[in-house]
């Protein structure tokens, strides 16, 4: 059995890293909270 605190810390770190990546990602629209790349099908 893995330690739940380790698992939760791992998940939180991943979420924080993803959000920090979005802060510097010009394709992420913070006003609508959507990734513009997923909507652009041209």
PDB file of N, CA, C and O in Angstrom, chain B, residues numbered from 101:
ATOM      1  N   UNK B 101       0.842  -1.206   0.000  1.00  0.00           N
ATOM      2  CA  UNK B 101       0.000   0.000   0.000  1.00  0.00           C
ATOM      3  C   UNK B 101       0.876   1.255   0.000  1.00  0.00           C
ATOM      4  O   UNK B 101       1.819   1.370   0.783  1.00  0.00           O
ATOM      5  N   UNK B 102       0.547   2.186  -0.888  1.00  0.00           N
ATOM      6  CA  UNK B 102       1.333   3.417  -0.931  1.00  0.00           C
ATOM      7  C   UNK B 102       0.786   4.431   0.063  1.00  0.00           C
ATOM      8  O   UNK B 102      -0.393   4.411   0.415  1.00  0.00           O
ATOM      9  N   UNK B 103       1.655   5.302   0.497  1.00  0.00           N
ATOM     10  CA  UNK B 103       1.270   6.312   1.482  1.00  0.00           C
ATOM     11  C   UNK B 103       0.396   7.366   0.808  1.00  0.00           C
ATOM     12  O   UNK B 103       0.799   7.974  -0.184  1.00  0.00           O
ATOM     13  N   UNK B 104      -0.811   7.583   1.356  1.00  0.00           N
ATOM     14  CA  UNK B 104      -1.757   8.498   0.715  1.00  0.00           C
ATOM     15  C   UNK B 104      -1.241   9.927   0.669  1.00  0.00           C
ATOM     16  O   UNK B 104      -1.527  10.661  -0.277  1.00  0.00           O
ATOM     17  N   UNK B 105      -0.472  10.332   1.697  1.00  0.00           N
ATOM     18  CA  UNK B 105       0.040  11.707   1.686  1.00  0.00           C
ATOM     19  C   UNK B 105       1.023  11.891   0.527  1.00  0.00           C
ATOM     20  O   UNK B 105       1.086  12.961  -0.079  1.00  0.00           O
ATOM     21  N   UNK B 106       1.788  10.838   0.225  1.00  0.00           N
ATOM     22  CA  UNK B 106       2.708  10.920  -0.911  1.00  0.00           C
ATOM     23  C   UNK B 106       1.934  11.026  -2.221  1.00  0.00           C
ATOM     24  O   UNK B 106       2.305  11.790  -3.112  1.00  0.00           O
ATOM     25  N   UNK B 107       0.865  10.260  -2.327  1.00  0.00           N
ATOM     26  CA  UNK B 107       0.052  10.275  -3.544  1.00  0.00           C
ATOM     27  C   UNK B 107      -0.575  11.646  -3.739  1.00  0.00           C
ATOM     28  O   UNK B 107      -0.536  12.205  -4.835  1.00  0.00           O
ATOM     29  N   UNK B 108      -1.155  12.187  -2.671  1.00  0.00           N
ATOM     30  CA  UNK B 108      -1.811  13.490  -2.778  1.00  0.00           C
ATOM     31  C   UNK B 108      -0.804  14.590  -3.104  1.00  0.00           C
ATOM     32  O   UNK B 108      -1.095  15.484  -3.898  1.00  0.00           O
ATOM     33  N   UNK B 109       0.366  14.526  -2.501  1.00  0.00           N
ATOM     34  CA  UNK B 109       1.397  15.524  -2.794  1.00  0.00           C
ATOM     35  C   UNK B 109       1.787  15.450  -4.263  1.00  0.00           C
ATOM     36  O   UNK B 109       1.965  16.478  -4.917  1.00  0.00           O
ATOM     37  N   UNK B 110       1.919  14.242  -4.775  1.00  0.00           N
ATOM     38  CA  UNK B 110       2.273  14.034  -6.175  1.00  0.00           C
ATOM     39  C   UNK B 110       1.234  14.659  -7.090  1.00  0.00           C
ATOM     40  O   UNK B 110       1.575  15.339  -8.058  1.00  0.00           O
ATOM     41  N   UNK B 111      -0.044  14.424  -6.779  1.00  0.00           N
ATOM     42  CA  UNK B 111      -1.137  14.962  -7.596  1.00  0.00           C
ATOM     43  C   UNK B 111      -1.140  16.485  -7.542  1.00  0.00           C
ATOM     44  O   UNK B 111      -1.281  17.142  -8.573  1.00  0.00           O
ATOM     45  N   UNK B 112      -0.985  17.048  -6.352  1.00  0.00           N
ATOM     46  CA  UNK B 112      -0.995  18.503  -6.209  1.00  0.00           C
ATOM     47  C   UNK B 112       0.152  19.140  -6.973  1.00  0.00           C
ATOM     48  O   UNK B 112      -0.025  20.173  -7.618  1.00  0.00           O
ATOM     49  N   UNK B 113       1.332  18.526  -6.903  1.00  0.00           N
ATOM     50  CA  UNK B 113       2.485  19.068  -7.624  1.00  0.00           C
ATOM     51  C   UNK B 113       2.205  19.083  -9.119  1.00  0.00           C
ATOM     52  O   UNK B 113       2.537  20.049  -9.807  1.00  0.00           O
ATOM     53  N   UNK B 114       1.593  18.014  -9.625  1.00  0.00           N
ATOM     54  CA  UNK B 114       1.288  17.950 -11.060  1.00  0.00           C
ATOM     55  C   UNK B 114       0.293  19.025 -11.453  1.00  0.00           C
ATOM     56  O   UNK B 114       0.449  19.666 -12.492  1.00  0.00           O
ATOM     57  N   UNK B 115      -0.733  19.231 -10.631  1.00  0.00           N
ATOM     58  CA  UNK B 115      -1.749  20.253 -10.929  1.00  0.00           C
ATOM     59  C   UNK B 115      -1.103  21.637 -10.945  1.00  0.00           C
ATOM     60  O   UNK B 115      -1.355  22.438 -11.846  1.00  0.00           O
ATOM     61  N   UNK B 116      -0.271  21.910  -9.947  1.00  0.00           N
ATOM     62  CA  UNK B 116       0.385  23.220  -9.864  1.00  0.00           C
ATOM     63  C   UNK B 116       1.288  23.432 -11.076  1.00  0.00           C
ATOM     64  O   UNK B 116       1.312  24.522 -11.648  1.00  0.00           O
ATOM     65  N   UNK B 117       2.027  22.403 -11.467  1.00  0.00           N
ATOM     66  CA  UNK B 117       2.911  22.532 -12.618  1.00  0.00           C
ATOM     67  C   UNK B 117       2.114  22.811 -13.890  1.00  0.00           C
ATOM     68  O   UNK B 117       2.537  23.608 -14.728  1.00  0.00           O
ATOM     69  N   UNK B 118       0.959  22.152 -14.036  1.00  0.00           N
ATOM     70  CA  UNK B 118       0.124  22.386 -15.214  1.00  0.00           C
ATOM     71  C   UNK B 118      -0.387  23.821 -15.230  1.00  0.00           C
ATOM     72  O   UNK B 118      -0.410  24.462 -16.280  1.00  0.00           O
ATOM     73  N   UNK B 119      -0.800  24.332 -14.059  1.00  0.00           N
ATOM     74  CA  UNK B 119      -1.324  25.692 -14.004  1.00  0.00           C
ATOM     75  C   UNK B 119      -0.220  26.706 -14.288  1.00  0.00           C
ATOM     76  O   UNK B 119      -0.463  27.722 -14.940  1.00  0.00           O
ATOM     77  N   UNK B 120       0.982  26.438 -13.806  1.00  0.00           N
ATOM     78  CA  UNK B 120       2.091  27.354 -14.075  1.00  0.00           C
ATOM     79  C   UNK B 120       2.432  27.344 -15.565  1.00  0.00           C
ATOM     80  O   UNK B 120       2.800  28.374 -16.129  1.00  0.00           O
ATOM     81  N   UNK B 121       2.311  26.191 -16.190  1.00  0.00           N
ATOM     82  CA  UNK B 121       2.568  26.106 -17.626  1.00  0.00           C
ATOM     83  C   UNK B 121       1.541  26.939 -18.388  1.00  0.00           C
ATOM     84  O   UNK B 121       1.874  27.587 -19.380  1.00  0.00           O
ATOM     85  N   UNK B 122       0.290  26.920 -17.922  1.00  0.00           N
ATOM     86  CA  UNK B 122      -0.764  27.704 -18.577  1.00  0.00           C
ATOM     87  C   UNK B 122      -0.518  29.198 -18.421  1.00  0.00           C
ATOM     88  O   UNK B 122      -0.883  29.980 -19.299  1.00  0.00           O
ATOM     89  N   UNK B 123       0.093  29.602 -17.315  1.00  0.00           N
ATOM     90  CA  UNK B 123       0.354  31.027 -17.102  1.00  0.00           C
ATOM     91  C   UNK B 123       1.245  31.598 -18.190  1.00  0.00           C
ATOM     92  O   UNK B 123       1.118  32.767 -18.556  1.00  0.00           O
ATOM     93  N   UNK B 124       2.149  30.772 -18.710  1.00  0.00           N
ATOM     94  CA  UNK B 124       3.072  31.243 -19.737  1.00  0.00           C
ATOM     95  C   UNK B 124       2.674  30.730 -21.113  1.00  0.00           C
ATOM     96  O   UNK B 124       3.438  30.862 -22.069  1.00  0.00           O
ATOM     97  N   UNK B 125       1.471  30.139 -21.222  1.00  0.00           N
ATOM     98  CA  UNK B 125       1.011  29.556 -22.479  1.00  0.00           C
ATOM     99  C   UNK B 125       0.092  30.544 -23.192  1.00  0.00           C
ATOM    100  O   UNK B 125      -1.024  30.778 -22.727  1.00  0.00           O
ATOM    101  N   UNK B 126       0.531  31.137 -24.319  1.00  0.00           N
ATOM    102  CA  UNK B 126      -0.290  32.125 -25.023  1.00  0.00           C
ATOM    103  C   UNK B 126      -1.561  31.533 -25.615  1.00  0.00           C
ATOM    104  O   UNK B 126      -2.484  32.270 -25.959  1.00  0.00           O
ATOM    105  N   UNK B 127      -1.618  30.205 -25.738  1.00  0.00           N
ATOM    106  CA  UNK B 127      -2.811  29.577 -26.313  1.00  0.00           C
ATOM    107  C   UNK B 127      -3.884  29.302 -25.274  1.00  0.00           C
ATOM    108  O   UNK B 127      -4.962  28.809 -25.604  1.00  0.00           O
ATOM    109  N   UNK B 128      -3.589  29.622 -24.012  1.00  0.00           N
ATOM    110  CA  UNK B 128      -4.577  29.359 -22.962  1.00  0.00           C
ATOM    111  C   UNK B 128      -5.296  30.655 -22.624  1.00  0.00           C
ATOM    112  O   UNK B 128      -4.672  31.647 -22.246  1.00  0.00           O
ATOM    113  N   UNK B 129      -6.620  30.633 -22.764  1.00  0.00           N
ATOM    114  CA  UNK B 129      -7.421  31.831 -22.526  1.00  0.00           C
ATOM    115  C   UNK B 129      -7.958  31.798 -21.103  1.00  0.00           C
ATOM    116  O   UNK B 129      -8.856  31.017 -20.789  1.00  0.00           O
ATOM    117  N   UNK B 130      -7.398  32.661 -20.231  1.00  0.00           N
ATOM    118  CA  UNK B 130      -7.821  32.647 -18.826  1.00  0.00           C
ATOM    119  C   UNK B 130      -9.222  33.214 -18.637  1.00  0.00           C
ATOM    120  O   UNK B 130      -9.874  32.930 -17.632  1.00  0.00           O
ATOM    121  N   UNK B 131      -9.694  34.015 -19.596  1.00  0.00           N
ATOM    122  CA  UNK B 131     -11.024  34.608 -19.456  1.00  0.00           C
ATOM    123  C   UNK B 131     -12.110  33.542 -19.519  1.00  0.00           C
ATOM    124  O   UNK B 131     -13.096  33.609 -18.785  1.00  0.00           O
ATOM    125  N   UNK B 132     -11.930  32.564 -20.390  1.00  0.00           N
ATOM    126  CA  UNK B 132     -12.934  31.515 -20.521  1.00  0.00           C
ATOM    127  C   UNK B 132     -12.446  30.210 -19.914  1.00  0.00           C
ATOM    128  O   UNK B 132     -13.222  29.268 -19.755  1.00  0.00           O
ATOM    129  N   UNK B 133     -11.160  30.149 -19.572  1.00  0.00           N
ATOM    130  CA  UNK B 133     -10.620  28.937 -18.975  1.00  0.00           C
ATOM    131  C   UNK B 133     -10.509  27.794 -19.960  1.00  0.00           C
ATOM    132  O   UNK B 133     -10.558  26.626 -19.573  1.00  0.00           O
ATOM    133  N   UNK B 134     -10.359  28.125 -21.237  1.00  0.00           N
ATOM    134  CA  UNK B 134     -10.269  27.063 -22.244  1.00  0.00           C
ATOM    135  C   UNK B 134      -8.943  27.142 -22.986  1.00  0.00           C
ATOM    136  O   UNK B 134      -8.351  28.212 -23.127  1.00  0.00           O
ATOM    137  N   UNK B 135      -8.498  25.999 -23.451  1.00  0.00           N
ATOM    138  CA  UNK B 135      -7.284  25.926 -24.244  1.00  0.00           C
ATOM    139  C   UNK B 135      -7.669  26.169 -25.702  1.00  0.00           C
ATOM    140  O   UNK B 135      -8.380  25.368 -26.308  1.00  0.00           O
ATOM    141  N   UNK B 136      -7.195  27.273 -26.251  1.00  0.00           N
ATOM    142  CA  UNK B 136      -7.605  27.649 -27.602  1.00  0.00           C
ATOM    143  C   UNK B 136      -7.189  26.616 -28.643  1.00  0.00           C
ATOM    144  O   UNK B 136      -7.820  26.509 -29.695  1.00  0.00           O
ATOM    145  N   UNK B 137      -6.139  25.862 -28.361  1.00  0.00           N
ATOM    146  CA  UNK B 137      -5.694  24.853 -29.322  1.00  0.00           C
ATOM    147  C   UNK B 137      -6.735  23.759 -29.509  1.00  0.00           C
ATOM    148  O   UNK B 137      -6.836  23.167 -30.584  1.00  0.00           O
ATOM    149  N   UNK B 138      -7.516  23.487 -28.448  1.00  0.00           N
ATOM    150  CA  UNK B 138      -8.511  22.419 -28.547  1.00  0.00           C
ATOM    151  C   UNK B 138      -9.704  22.865 -29.384  1.00  0.00           C
ATOM    152  O   UNK B 138     -10.426  22.024 -29.920  1.00  0.00           O
ATOM    153  N   UNK B 139      -9.926  24.181 -29.506  1.00  0.00           N
ATOM    154  CA  UNK B 139     -11.079  24.680 -30.252  1.00  0.00           C
ATOM    155  C   UNK B 139     -10.735  24.987 -31.700  1.00  0.00           C
ATOM    156  O   UNK B 139     -11.626  25.058 -32.546  1.00  0.00           O
ATOM    157  N   UNK B 140      -9.449  25.172 -31.994  1.00  0.00           N
ATOM    158  CA  UNK B 140      -9.033  25.583 -33.328  1.00  0.00           C
ATOM    159  C   UNK B 140      -8.851  24.354 -34.211  1.00  0.00           C
ATOM    160  O   UNK B 140      -7.844  23.652 -34.109  1.00  0.00           O
ATOM    161  N   UNK B 141      -9.830  24.097 -35.078  1.00  0.00           N
ATOM    162  CA  UNK B 141      -9.768  22.899 -35.924  1.00  0.00           C
ATOM    163  C   UNK B 141      -9.473  23.254 -37.370  1.00  0.00           C
ATOM    164  O   UNK B 141      -9.661  22.423 -38.259  1.00  0.00           O
ATOM    165  N   UNK B 142      -9.006  24.492 -37.623  1.00  0.00           N
ATOM    166  CA  UNK B 142      -8.730  24.883 -38.998  1.00  0.00           C
ATOM    167  C   UNK B 142      -7.454  24.249 -39.510  1.00  0.00           C
ATOM    168  O   UNK B 142      -7.070  24.473 -40.657  1.00  0.00           O
TER     169      UNK B 142
END
